[in-house]
Amino acid sequence: MAEPWATFGIDLHLEPAGPGLRRGLTDALREAVRTGRLAPGTRLPSSRSLAADLGIARNTVADAYADLVAEGWLTARQGSGTRVADRVHTRPPERPSA
């Protein structure tokens, strides 16, 4: 049986890394968009499907998606899912050092 996310025709090949799982996932998704591996308009798997695939909590994925929507990398609409934004930044915004 195919994975639920496979019905979207994409395999994200994400390897979240870094100081926190949420930040690692956010960074991995941002890099996939920035480099063009995820093209504008690409529909991403639901937070539930991606969380199950990665073996992480759904809220972690939902929070990462929300961060990227706020930064302008992704768009989200109720009932239409989460998609890569048509117009994205050429580089990620600066983060204050913690």
C-alpha positions in Angstrom: 0.0 0.0 0.0 1.3 3.4 -0.9 2.1 6.0 1.7 -0.7 8.7 2.0 1.7 11.5 0.9 2.6 9.6 -2.2 -0.7 10.4 -3.7 0.6 14.0 -4.2 3.3 12.8 -6.5 6.1 14.2 -4.5 8.6 12.7 -2.1 10.0 15.4 0.1 13.2 13.6 1.1 13.4 15.7 4.2 16.0 15.1 6.9 15.2 17.5 9.7 18.4 18.4 11.5 19.6 21.0 13.9 19.0 22.1 17.5 15.3 21.3 17.5 13.0 19.1 15.5 10.6 21.9 14.6 13.4 24.2 13.5 15.2 21.4 11.6 12.0 20.6 9.7 11.3 24.3 9.0 14.9 24.8 7.7 14.7 21.6 5.6 11.4 22.7 4.0 12.7 26.3 3.5 15.8 24.9 1.8 13.7 22.7 -0.5 11.7 25.7 -1.6 14.7 28.0 -1.9 16.6 25.6 -4.1 13.6 24.9 -6.3 13.3 21.2 -5.3 9.7 22.2 -4.3 8.4 24.3 -7.2 5.9 27.2 -6.7 2.3 25.9 -6.4 3.4 22.4 -5.2 0.9 21.1 -2.8 2.5 19.7 0.4 1.2 16.7 2.3 -1.2 17.3 5.2 0.5 17.9 8.5 -0.9 14.6 9.7 0.5 12.6 6.7 3.9 14.2 6.9 4.1 13.7 10.6 3.2 10.0 10.2 5.8 9.6 7.5 8.5 11.3 9.6 7.5 9.7 12.8 7.0 13.0 14.6 4.1 14.9 16.2 1.5 16.5 14.0 1.8 19.8 15.8 5.5 19.9 15.0 4.7 19.8 11.3 1.7 22.2 11.7 4.0 24.7 13.5 6.7 24.4 10.9 4.2 25.0 8.1 2.8 28.0 10.1 6.3 29.4 10.4 6.9 29.1 6.7 3.5 30.7 5.9 4.3 33.6 8.1 7.7 34.0 6.3 6.0 33.9 2.9 7.5 30.6 1.7 4.2 28.7 1.8 0.5 29.5 1.5 -2.3 27.8 3.3 -6.1 27.9 2.8 -8.7 26.0 4.6 -9.8 23.1 2.4 -7.1 23.7 -0.2 -4.1 22.5 1.8 -0.6 24.0 2.1 1.3 25.0 -1.1 4.6 26.5 -2.0 4.1 30.2 -2.5 4.2 31.5 -6.1 6.6 34.2 -5.1 9.2 33.4 -2.5 12.1 35.2 -0.9 15.5 34.9 -2.6 17.0 34.2 0.8 15.5 33.4 4.2 15.0 36.3 6.6 17.7 37.0 9.2 17.0 35.3 12.5 18.1 36.9 15.8 20.8 34.9 17.5 19.5 33.1 20.6 
